[in-house]
Amino acid sequence: MSTRFNMFDNEIGVKFAKRFANAGIAIHQSPLPASTQELVSLRASQINGCGWCIDMHTKEAAAAGETSVRLNLVAAWRESTVFTEAEQAALALAEEGTRLADAHHGVSDETWAQVRKHYDDDQVAALVCLVALINAANRLAVIVHQQGGSYEPGAFATWSN
């Protein structure tokens, strides 16, 4: 599989990417823990099969000090002991918010209650926006076959300039 279209070589694609990255700044600057942001982004990207985003969020998390054990267990977070209750709530929200078409109920009341138990209003807003944003990013990358493997940690920060 090769990349179908390089969004970063197109004027409209670059304009959109910069605005998209700027939208992400509000989330990155929020009180939602950075580690939770990366774990949520990684889990949604795994579900959506987005190699580009899996590559990016794994490398960004590792560069920020996340352990390989936790990164390797994100896909099986329910069957692991390395995530806090708050992180588990965020990962459940990421899964249910990503798999909207797979379940008639969307995000369950149980998951929502767990999120509200562990996060304040600003963190909840950031978490909901993050799930929406990473799903949009996954769709963009999957549509054009943007492949993983070449991402360098810190590159995302340069896209918002």
Secondary structure, DSSP 8 states (H G I E B T S, - for coil): ---S--GGGSHHHHHHHHHHHHHHHHHHTSSS-HHHHHHHHHHHHHHHT-HHHHHHHHHHHHHTT--HHHHHHGGGGGG-SSS-HHHHHHHHHHHHHH-GGG-TTSS-HHHHHHHHHH--HHHHHHHHHHHHHHHHHHHHHHHTT--SS---TTHHHHHT-
